[in-house]
């Protein structure tokens, strides 16, 4: 035996002090070893134990026989610089100087190769192989580090790599490529932040791109698989630090700010009183004035690998939204002094698109224009910045689209909130609320009113039997909040029902709107029905009633269809996936693309959108009760099994099961663009997931014996959605079909459903009279003795303008909706890019290519449908084609494109 001793000392020696970084050209090779430098490459075959991810380099015995059969392997680690530059101000100071020295010494990263096999003799983990990686290249796009190893042939397959970051600052590692093996390079995809060892001594582990069920895990990395999950779960103690990757649960107790003002105190969402999904725990201190609430802070903890703002392009929508919330909107509020100031005439609304709104000057010229060039224009002649909106596509095609009743009906099927229209199956309509509190339960929409509107074509009984009557029903959901909301300044509320009739052309014709106020302030219940009319007073009352319903629908869309059903409900899925499924689990790798960016955007929403006095509260009808409304909807309406598109359509009476029909469903309204396109996308997703799951699970027994998978589903049910854990509708996870349905539902929620309710926001609500976020005044007929009634009779247009959102509310919401509707140039669309782990398996890759082909086919089918003149809900004079579920899109506000995940 030849003994080779390697000595590595941590004792301090003489350091070469650099005053400034020695970089003049960012693309040149950063450093090569001078001849007088110690030849540290002698460390390249250091073998060690890696217990607890930590190890010290030791003297080892190396057999000359094994040595002669060693393979030279080069590991290339690609690090992505942050948007501000790898050597930005974040990396300045003493820590930066020390990091420069580490780079010079070739000790930037300590890389450790781990065998997938156990030692045949000892049945213990094989000793690992280490080397320091040194920087070899740096550009604005990437930094490369290289380590070299001699790997004995007996070492076996590389099962994992441990990385220790010797710098004082974190790094974002894209991938590690091992070169030198007979079968070619081996890639370990990382896309992960690696903390400094000075922040956390535990090394980062990266598993190979090959996926394994728990029972199939290579013996050499079984322990690491379990330990990595333990690290990700944390211990539930203390405040989370920026560099941590800990996923844990908490209730929504951080939306209010009671320490700043009693007015900003909000109830805790989550628990028996206000059921709600769980969010990621941050561990911040409790509020001084409300021990149940968490203190607000300037930034919200998100597990580090959920943070992408610093590594995505400057056009990344999270950064754009942050700029709007923290720079543009405060500037708008400064420029419009009177928060209640409305629009005096309709032409003033048009001016937002033509002339724009002058913004107060900031210290630097053109700052907002640089941050938000689509919204803010810099006028060089006057050196002022102007907020000017691009006309949305709907307004551009038909300036009066928002006034038309047929468009009102069409948008329930092909608009921004197409998942609320439901079939009327019972008559007469009746409230389920307590009549002792809310007044008589019977609806004021009578048989006589409906039969008068459908003018003898059918009786109500026949219309219901033939499935011709449909409804938007916000009556029982909103009525309990009316009294509280009416105590707020600048808003009002009713319970509402809107009935529609399915014409022989397949379009929905509005028939009647019922607005209800419960008994309050010593007055009895008030309710009235409004119908389309051919007299000026009735016409204007109908328009005002529509305005109220649209404000209700806008609030429900934003708080329930969008925030609750996608952003909020998905966060527990993300937490459970990271806590219970190993990164090498095939289901983790299937779901991971559907979860990117969501926790970061949710944290920003809690910070400035759904928080106390945030954008939603200050601009939408329910005001400070907005987020409470989403909790009520979660309690009374949300069911996991109904998040499946087919189940949702059946539940609303918009489809029935029919094995002879496409997708196994017969639609009640044949031309229902959201359902028509959505079912094709659902089927494509389900087919891809079916192929994938059958590849890894040979039978149902494999589902039941997968310990990680079962723990994942139990945690979603019992912890992530704990307030619903005892509900009977939760699916069991016993068969492959159970798993396919569960996963398709989760993926549909994050992709198709979110795209349908998000990326059309500016197109449909950018011209706010079409979807006002708030109705500020009550109907003038509610109290005819009120001076507002006289004003209505004299100038009904003024009454409508006063009911619309104020200038601040309108411009604020339009700004946010423009950004939320915008695709960044590096958007990741469904089926566009194959994940590295999917490429590892030929069958999985082939299944993905089949999925991609179906999505390409869907693009063409949507174009065909939009060109079909018989489809009157997506084709006609001034009608914008329905493309919200078209899989891909060019950058910008396009009202099409389905990203993998809830990315904005």
N, C-alpha and C positions, 0 to 999 in steps of 0.2 A: 504494500500500500504506500502510495505517495501522499505525504501529508502536506497540505497547502494551508497556510494560516493567513487569514485576512484580518486585519486590525482596523477598526473604525473607531475613532475617538471623538467624543463630544467636547473635549477640552478646548478652551479658547486658544487660538493661535494668532498669528499676525494676519490682519485683514487688509485687503486692498480697498481703500475708501474711495468711492466715486462721488464726486460733487454733483454731477449731472448724468443722466442716462447717456451711454455711448452709442446713440443711434442717430445716424444722419440720413440714411435711406431706409424707409420702412420695409422695403422688399429684399434687402440684401441679407446674406447669412449673418446672423447676429454675432456669433463668436466662434472662434476655433481655438483649440487648446495650444498655447505656446509650448515650445520644446522643454522649457524649464518647469512646466507645471507637473504636479504628480500625475502619473498615469492611472487614473481611477478606473479605467476599464478593467483592471484586474479584479474589480468587484463583481464582474458580470456573472459569475457562477456562484453566487452566494446562496446557500440553502439554509432555510430556517424553519422553525415552527411558526404558525400564524394563529395561535390561540387568541380568541377574543379580538381578532383583527389586528392585534398588536404583536410586534416581535422585535427582538434585538438581533443585529447581525452577529453571528458567532463564527468561531473557528470550526471548520468542518473537514471531514475526511472524504476524499473523492477517489473513487476507484479508477485506476488508469484504464481499465477495460471499458468502463462506462464512459469515461472521458473521451475515449477514442471514437465512440459511437454517438457523440453529442451532435445536435443540430444547431447551427447558428441561427438565431431568431432575432429579428429587429422589430421592436414595437414603436410605431409612430403614433403619437398622441396629438390629436388636433384640438386646439383650444380656440373657441370663438371669442373675439374681443367684444366687449360691451359696446352699446351704441355710442357712448361718450369716448370710446377709445380704450384699448387695453390699459394704457398708462395714463388714465384720466386722473382728475383731481382726487378720485376715490382712492387711488393708489399712491398718494403723495406722502411726504413726511418720512420719518425714520423707518417705518415699515417698508416703504418703497426702496429706500437705500439698502436695507438688508436683503430684500428680494433680489435686487440687482446683483448683490454679492453671491447669492445662492445660484443665480443664473450663470454667473462667471465661473463658479466652482463646479458647474454641471450637476447641481443638486436641487433642481427645481421641483421635481416630482420623484417620489419613491414608488416604483412599480413592482408588483409582486405577482408572479404567475402561480396559479393553483391547479393542481391536477384534479381531473374529474374522478380519478380512481383512488382506491385505498391501496396501501402497501400490501403486497401479496403475503408477505411473511408476518408482519405485525398486525395486519387488519386495521391499522390506524391511518390517518390522513398522511399522505406523502409530504415530505418536506418541500417547501415552496422555493421558488427561485426569484431573486431580487436583483434589481439594478436601479441606479439613479438615472432619470431621464434628463438630458440637457437640451436647451433650446437650440434649434438649428435654423429656424426661419421665422420671420415675422412680416406680415403685411397688414393692411387695413382690414382684410377679410378673415385672416386666421393666423394663429401662432402654432408652430409645430415643435414638438419635443420628441427626442429619440432615445430609446434605451435599447441595449443589446444584451442578449442572453445566449448561453449555451445550454440547450435543453437535451438531457439524456433521452435516448429513444425509449427507455423504459418508463419515462415520465408519464406517457399516455396523453390523452386529449386534454387540452386546456379547458377547465370547467368554469373558472372565474378569474378575475384580475382584481387585486387590491391596489388602491391608489392612495398615497399619502401626499397631501399638498404641503410642501415645505415653505411656501410663501406665507406672508402675513395676511394676504387677501385671497378671497375665494377665486376659483376659475370655473368657467363653463366649458366642460369637455364635450365635444361633439362625438368623437369616436376614438377607438384604439384599434389599429390594424397591425396584426402580427404577420410578418413576412419571413419566409424561409422554410416553410413546411412543404412537403412533397406535393400535396394536393392543392397548393396555392395559398394565397393570403386568407387569414381568418379575421373577420371584423367583429368587434364588440361595439355595438351601438350604445352610446351613453346618453347624450342630450341631457346633461345633468350638471348642476352646480356641485363643485367639490370644495368643501370648507377647508379653511386653514387648520393645520394640526394644532395651532395655538388657540383656536376657538374650541376644538373638539379633537381629542387624541384618537378617536375611533376612526379607522381607515374606511374609505368608501369601497364597496364591493360592486363589481359589474359582472353580471353573468353573461354567458355566451348567448348568441342570437337563437340558439336552438331551444325550443319550448319543451317543457316537461310537466306532466301531472305530478302531484306530490309523491305518489307511489313509484314513479319512474325516475325520480331525482338521482343523478349519479351519486354514489356513496361518498365521493370525495368532497361534495359541496352541500350535503344534506344539512349539516350543522349551520353552515353559513346562510342557507335559505331560511332556516327558522330564526336565526339571530337577527338577520336583516329585518324581518317582519317585527320582531320585538323592538328594535330601534325605532321603526317607523310609528309604532303605536305610542311610544313614550310612556310616562308614568302618571300622566294627568295632573302633575304638580307644577307650580311656578308659572311665571310669564314666559311665553315663547320668545325666542331670540330670532333675529333676522336670518341667520345662517342655518337654522334647524329645518329638518325635514320631518316633522312630527305631525301626524294626522290624528286628531282627537275631536270629540263632540262637545257642543255646548248649545244652550238655548239662545234665541235672539234677544239678548238683554243689552245690546249695545246700540240700539237705534235712537234712544233718547239721550238727552244731555242735561239731566236735572241739576248738575253742579253749576251750570251756566244760568239756568232759569227754571223756575217751577213749571212754566208754560211748555218747556221742552221735555218734560217727563213723559215717558211712554210705557205702556204695560209690557211685561216680559212675554214674548211669544214662544210657546213651547211649554207643555204641561196641561193639566186637566182644565184649567180656566180658559186658556187660549191655545188650543192645539196648533202645532206647527212642525214642519220638518226641522232637523237639527242643522247647525252650521259648524264650521271649524272653530275649535276652541283656541283662544288667544292668550288666556290667562292674565289679562290686564287686571289691575286693582279695581276694587268696587268703588262706586260713587260714594261721596261723603253724605249726600242728601238722600240717596235711595240705595240702601245696601243690596237690593235685588238687581240693580243695574251695574253694568261695567262702565268704567271711565272711558270717555272718548280719547282718542289720540290722533296725532297728525298722520300716522300711517297705521294700517291694519295688517297684522301678521297673516301671511299666507305661507304654507310650506314651500321651501325654497325652490323645489322643482316644479312648482306651479306658477312661478314668476318668469314671464317671458318678455316683459317690457324692455329690459335692458339688452336683450340679445336679438330682438326682432328689429325690422327696419323702422325708421323714424315715422313711417306712415302707419305703423301698427295701430289699430283702432283704439286699443286701451289707452295709449299715450295721447291720441287725438282727443278722446273723450275727457281724459284728465285735464288737458289744456283748456278745453271748453268750460269744464266745471270750475276750474280754479283761476282762470284768466278772463275768458270772454264773458261768461254770464255775470260775474261781479261787475264787469265794466258796463254791461247793458243796464244793470240795476242802478249804477251810478248815473248813467245818462238819462234814464227816465225817472224823474224825481217822484212823481205821483204814482204810487203802486196801483191805484184804482183807476187810473186814466185809461179809458177805452178808446175805440176807434170812432171818430166823429162821423165818418162817411165810409162807404165801401171802397171808394177810390184810395183811401188811406191804407187799406189792407193791400191793395194792388201795389202801392208804392214800395212795400217791403221787397217786391220783386223787380221793380223798375228803378227807383231812385235809391233805395236803401235807407238805412238809419245811421246817422253820424254818431261815432263813438267818442267818448271823452279821450283826450290825448293821454298816452302813457309816457313814461320817461324815455323809452327808446322808440324811435320812429319805425313803423312797420313791424312791430313785434308780433301782433296778432295775425297780420297777413302772413308772416313766416310760419306761424304755428298752424293756422287754419286758412290756407289760401283759397279753398273752395267757398268759404263763407265770408271772409273779410278781405275787402279790396283796399289797397293803399293808393290814394290819389296823390300823385306827386305834385300837381299844381298847387294844391291847398295843404299838402303834407298832413292829411287827415285819413283816418281809417273809417271805412264804411261797412256796416253789416248789410250785405245784400244777398238775398236768397235766389237760387235758381228756381224757376217755375217747376213745380212737380209735373210729372208726365200727364196726370189726370187733368190738371188745369190747363196744361199746354194744348191738349187735344180738344177740350171743351170747357170754356171759361165758366159755363153755367151748369156744369155737371152736378154740382152739389145741391142744386135746387130740385132736380128731377126725382119724382117718386120711383120711377123704374130703376134709377141708379141706387136709390136707398135700398130697394129690395135686392138688386143684383149684388150689392156689396155684402149682404149676409151670406152669399154663396161663394163669392169670388173677390172679397175684399180683405181687409186687414184682420178681421176677427170672424173667420168663417166656421168656427167650431162651437157656436152657441145656438144657432137656429135649430128648432126642434119641431117635430110633428105634434099637432094637437090630437090627443086621443080620448080626452074626456070633455063632456059638456053637460052643464054649464061650467065655466071656469070658476074655481073656488080657491081661496087662500087657505093654507094650512096653519096660519098663525092664530094665536088665541084671540077670539073676537072680543073678549073682555078688555083686552089691552089695545088692540089695533082696530077695533070696529068691525062691522059686518063683513063676513068672509066672502059673500057672493060678489062676483065681478059685475061691474056696470056695463060690460060688453054683452049685450043681450042678443038673442036669436034674431030679433027684429032688426037690430042695427046691422048685423052681418048679412042677413038676407037682402036688406035694402042695398048694401054695397055690391053684392054679387048679382043683383038685379034679376033674380028669377032663374038663373042658370041651374042652380042647385039649391036644395034646402041645406041647412047647417048639418043635419043628420047625414044627408047624402055626401056632403063635402068631406065630412070626417071619415065616412066609410070608404070613400074613394081616395083618401089621403091627399086632400087638396088644401087643408088648413094648416098653417105653420105659425110659430110664435117665437119672439124674443121675450124671454120672461125674466125680468129683474125685480119682480114685485115683492116676493117674500124675502129675498136676500137683502134688499135695500130698505124696506119699510121700517125695520127695527132701528135703523140708524138715522132716520129722518129728523127726529126731534133733536138729537145731539148735533147733527151737521148744521141744522138751522140756527144753532146758537153761534156759529162761526161767522165772521165777517166775510162778505164777498162771495158767498155761495149759497145754494139751496139744494133741496133734494126731494124726490118723490119715489114711491114704489111705482114701477112701470111694467106694462105689458103691451106688446105690439103684435098685431095679427096680420098675416099675409095670406094671399090666395094664389095657388098655383094655376097659372093660365094654361090654355091649350098650347101655347108656344113654349112652355117650359120655364117661364120667368115668374118671379114672385111679385105680386102686386100688393102694396100696403093697403089694408082695409081700415084699421082702427088702432088708436093709441089710447090706453087708459093710464091716467096719472092719479095717484092716490097719496093723500096726506093722512096720517093717523090722527086720532083725537089728541089734541095738545093745546096748551095755553087756554083751557076752558072752552075750546071749540070742538064740535063733534068731528068725526071723520069727514074728509072731503075727497070726493073722487069725481072725475069727469072723463068722458070719452070724446076723442077728437077724430074726425074723419076727413078724407079729402073732400073738398068743397068747391062750389062754383059761385061763391059770393065772397067779396073782398074780406069781410071780417072772419069768416070761416077759413078762408085760404091762409090768412096770416096766423090764425090760431093753430092751424094744422102745422104750419112751418115752425112755429115756436114749440109745439109739442114734439116735433121731430128733433129739434135742437136739444131738448131735454133728454130724449131717448138716446141720441147720439153721444151726449156727454156721459150718460150711464154706460153705454157700450164702450166708449173710450176708456173710462175708468176701469171697467171690468176687464177689458182687453189688457191694459197695462199691468194691472195688479194680480190678475188671476190667469188668463190665457197665456200671458207672457212671463211675468216674474215668478208666480207661484208654480205653474205647471212645468216650466222649463228650468230656469235658473235655480230656484229655491229647492224644488223636488230633486234635482240632479245632484246637489252637493253631497247629500248622504251616500249616494252611489259612489261618488269619487272617494269619499273618506273610507268607506268599507272596502273598496277595491284595493286601495293602497295599504290598508291595515291587515287584510286577510288573504289577499292573493299575491303570491310572490311575483316579482318582475319576470321570472321565467315561466310563469303559469300561462298556458295558451289563452285563457279567458282574459287575463290581465292585458295581454298583448292585443287581443281583439278589441277590447273596450278603450284602451288607452288613447287612441286618436280621437275618440268621441268625448274625451274629458279635457283635452288641452285648452288652456286659457280660461276655463270657466271659473275656477276659484278666485283667480285674480280679478276678473270683471265683477264677480259677486262681492268681493271685498270693497271694490270701488263703489258699487251700488249702495252698500251699507254705509259708506262714508259720505256720499253726497246725493244719492238719488232717492232711496227709500227711507232715509233717516228723518228725524224730527226737523221740520222746516226745510226739508230738502226739496228737490225739484218736483217730486210727485205730490207731496203735501201742499206745497205752495201754488200748484198749478192745476190740480185735478179736483173734481167735485167733492169727494169725501173729505178733503182737507186733512186735518190731523188724525182722522179716523181711517185714513187710506189703508195703512198696513194692517189695521185691525180687520178691515173688510176682507183682506186676503186670508186672514186666520179663520174668519167665519166661513169663507168659501172652502178652505181646507177641511174644516170640521164637518161641514154639511154636504160637500160635493166631491171632494177628491177621493178617488179610489185608484190604486195601482193598476188593477185589471182594466180600468176604463181609459188608461193612457194609451192603450193599443188603439190604433186608428180604426180597424174594423169593429172592435168592441164599442168604441165611442160612437161611431155612426149608428150601430144597432141600438145603443142605449138612448140616443136622441130620436129614434124613429126614422132616421134618414136612410136606413138600409135594413134589409132582412136577409137572413141566410138563404142562399139558393145555390146548390151545388152545380146547377147548369149555367150559372151566370159567371162572367169574368170575376176572378178573385173570390169566388164562392159567395158573392153578395149581389143582391139586386138593389140598386139605389132607388129611393123614393122619388127623388128629383134626378132625372137622368143626366141633365146638364148641370152638374155640381162640380165646378172646376177644381176646388180644393180636394174633394173626394176622388174625382176622376184621376187626377195626377198623383195624388197622395197614395192611392192604393197601388199604383204601378211602382212607386218608390218603395212602399212597404214590402211588396212582393220581392223586389230586387234585394232589399236588405235581408229579408227572411231567407231567400234562396242562398245568399252568400253565407249567412250564419249557419244554415243547415249543413252546407257542404263542409264548413270549417269544424263544426261540432262533431259531425260524423267522422271526421278525420282523426280526432283525438279521443273520442269516446266510442268504443266499439259496441257498447250495449248500455242499458239503463243501470246495470250494476255499477259501472264505472262512474256514473253520476253520483250515486248514493255513497260510494266509497271514497269520493274525493273530499278529503277533510277540509281543505282550504275553501273549496267551492261552497260546501254546506255551511261553514262558519261565515262566509261572505254573505250568503242570503239571509241567514239568521240575524246577522248584525244589521243589515238593511231594515228588516222588519222590526226587530226588537229594540234597536238603538237609534238608527237614523230616522225612522218614522215611528218612534216609540209611542206617540199618542194615538196611533192607529193599530198597534201591534195585536190587539185582540179581535180585530175585524175578521169576519169569516171569508171575505173575498180575496185575501192574499193567496196567490198561487202556491201550490206545493212544488218542491223541487225534487222530484223523484225520477223523472224520465228525461230523455234527450229532448222530447217535444216540449216539456216544461221549460227546459233551459233555453231552447230556441225562442219560445214566446217571450220569456222574461228579457232576454238580451235584445231581441228585436224591438221590444217596447222601450227599453232604455235608450237604444241607439236612435230610434225614431224620434223620441222626445228631444234628444240633443241635436239632431240634424233636421229632419223634415218638419216636425212641428215647430221648432224654433224658427227655421227659415220662413215658414208660412206666416208667422205672426210678428216677425221682426223686420225683414228686409224690405217690406212694402210700407214701412211707417211714414217715410217722407212722401212717397207717392200718393198715399191716401189721406194723410193728415197734415202734410206740409202746407196745403191751403186749408187753414184751420176751420173755416165755416163748414167744410165737409165732415169734420170730426172734432168739434170743439172739446177741449179737455175739461171744461167747466161750464155749467150754466149758472150765471151769477144771480139771476132774478127769478122769482116765482112767476107762474102764469098770471097774466093780468086779470083773468076771470075768476081766480081763486078768491079775490076780495074786490068785487066791482066798485065798492065805495072808495077804493084806494085811488090816489091821483094818477097812479100808473095806468089805470084803465082809461082815463081821459087822454093821457099821452098816447096810449096805444091807438085809440080811435083817430086821433089827429095825425100821428106820425108813427105808424107801425114799424117802419124801417128803423127808427131810432130805438124803439123798444127791443128789437132784435139785436142791434149793435150793442146796447147796454147789457144784454144777456150774454153776449159773447165774452170770451176771455179778455182780460185787460191787455194793454200793450206789452207790459212786462211778462205776463203769463204767456201770451202768444209767441213772442220772440224767443223766450227761454225754451219753450217746448219745441218750437220749430228748429232751434239750434241743436238741441239734443237729438231730435228725431232724424235730422240730416246726418249726424255722425253715426247714430245707431244703424242707419240704413246703408252705410257706405262700406264697400268691400276694399280692403287694402290690396296692394299689388301682390303680396305674398300670401293671400288667402289660401287655405288648404281645403279644397273642395272634395266632396264625397267621391271616392273611387278614383281620384286623380293620381295619387302617388301610392305605390305599394310600400308597406312598412318593411324595414330590413328583416325582421323576424319572419314575415310571411314569405319572403324570398328564399329562406333557408330550406323550405319544404316544397318540392315540386308540385304535390297535389294541392297544397294551399295556394301556391302562386297561380296555378291553373284555375282554381275556383275564383280567385280574385279577378283574374282576367275575364272570366265569364260575367262576373258582377259588373266590371267596368263596361263590358259590351252592352249589358242591359241598360246601363245609365246613358250610354251614347244613343241607344235606341229610344229611350225616353225623351231625350232632347228633340229628336225628330218628330215623335208623336205629339209632343206639346205644340210644336210649330204647326203640324197638320191640324190639330184641334183649333188653334187660334185662327186658322185660315178658313175654317168650316163655317159658312154663313148660317147653317142651321143651328149652330151652338150660340144662341143669343145672349148667353151670360158671359161670353168671352169674345164676341165678334159683333160689330155694328158701328154706326156713325159715332165717332168721338169716344169709343170704348177702348180702354187700354187693354191689350192682350194679357191673359193671366199666365205669368211666367215664374211665379214665386217658387215653384218646386222644380224648375229647370235646374239640373245639377250644377252647371258651371256658369261663370259670368266673367266679363271683363271687370277691371277695377272701377270703383265709383258707385254712385247711387243708381242702380240698375233695376231694382225690383225683381231680381232673379238670382239664382246661385244658392246651392245648399252646402255650406261648410260641414265638415265632420262634426264640429262641436259648437257649443254656445260660446262663440269667440268674441261677442260684443253684446 
